[in-house]
Amino acid sequence: MKLKVEVERLVHRSPGLTASELAEGLFGDEDRHKQIASCCGELVEQGRIDRKGKGSAADPYRYF
């Protein structure tokens, strides 16, 4: 639960970040981007944040 709160705060403070950028901002390490992407997906489903992009390497999801 705490991770969702931290992700949501960072997204609202710095909109447009990717999961890798969020992981870097929260943990100083983008290797945890899969955990962050999963968390972001839940937040999107709950309507707490928005997601744009195709989710591909050329057009990664960006969170707002």
Secondary structure as UniProt FT lines:
FT   HELIX           2..13
FT   TURN            15..16
FT   HELIX           19..27
FT   HELIX           30..32
FT   HELIX           33..45
FT   TURN            46..47
FT   STRAND          51..52
FT   STRAND          62..63
//
